[in-house]
Amino acid sequence: MKKLILAVAILSAISGCTKMEIEPPLPPAPDPLTIKASVGIKLETPFVTSEVAMNVKSDVAQTVSIRIYDISNRVVSKESVSVKVGDNILKVYTSALPPSAYRIGLYDSKGNELGITDFNRL
């Protein structure tokens, strides 16, 4: 009986020492607010209820204008914001807007478009 227990213990030790293959970790999921370009605007999601996070990326510190257009291309909201170089995470509050499709644009102080994107207010 002792020989059998010893044989099982040796086999267990041998099989437990096999080489393990470790898979490399998966790359992190891309952040929905990442902008690869040096300038631009990106919403966290194109489907909005009352608020949504937005990244405004700038290559210079400046005051920018953020405009929301309705489906008729009329400005329904406009705000000026000071941004720093790089990513600027802001909140857009849309609860005052009726459900519809909208476009949100980013402009510098001279009125040059820096980025534009669409969203749907649900």
N, C-alpha and C positions, 0 to 999 in steps of 0.2 A: 504494500500500500504506500509506504514511504517513497519507493522508487517511482510510482505512478504520480504522486504529488510533485516530486522533484522534476519529473519529465514535463508535466503541465506547466510548472513555474518557469522552466527554461524556455519552453516554446512561447510562453506569454512574453517573456523578456525579449526574445529574438524578434517576434512579430511587432512588438511595441517600439523597436528601434529602427523601423524602416524610414527611409528618407521621405520627408514631407515636402510637397511642392506648395509654395505659397504664391498665390496669384497677386499681381500688383493691384493696389487699390484703384478703384474706378475714379476717373476724374470727377471733380465736383460738378453738379448740375449747373448749367449757365445761369447766371443771375438775370432775371427778366428785365432788369433796368440797365444792363451793360450796353454801352454805346462804343463801338469800335473806332468810329471816326473822331476827329479832334473837336468837332462841333456838332450839336444836334439836340433832338428832343425825343424822348421815348417814354411811353406810358407802360405801367406794369402789366396792364391788360387792356384790350380794346373794348371790353364789356364792362360798363361802369354802372353802379347803382347810385350811391350818394357821394363817394369820394374814391380817388385813385392816386397812387404814388406816381411820380413823374421824375425822370432824370433830365436835367437841363445841363448839357455839357458845353463848356466854353473854352476857347483857347486864350482868352484874356479876361481879366477882371473888368466887369462892365455892368451897366444897367441895361437889362433887356426887357422887351415887351412881350407878354404872352397874351395872345388873342384867341378866343374861341369863336368859330363861325358856325352858323346854322346851315341847313341844307340849301338855303337860298344864297349862301355865301355872304350873309350879313354878319357883322360883328355883334355877338350877343354878350360878350364879356371881354374885358381888357384890363390887364394889370401890369405894372412895372415892378421888376424885381432886380435887386443887386445880386450878381453871381460872382463867384470866385473862379479861378482857373481850375479846370477839371470838372468833376461830377458835382452836381448840386441836386440833392434829392428834395423835392417839394411835394406838397399835397395839392390836388385839385379837387375842389368841392363842387359837386354837380347837382345837388338836391334841388336847387332852384330852377334847373333846366327841365323842360318837359321831355318825356321819352322820345328820342329821335336819333338821327345820325348827325355827328358833329365833326369838325376839323379843328385842331389846335395847332397854332403856329407860333414860332419863336422868331423875334426880330431884334436886330441891334438898334442903337439909338438913331441911326440914319435911315431906318426902315428896311434894311436889307434882311431878307429871309435867311435864317440860320438853320431852320428845320421845320418840318410840318408832318403831322400824323393825324389819323382818323380814329374816332371812337364812337361807340353806340351807348347812349344813355338808356338803360333798361327801366 
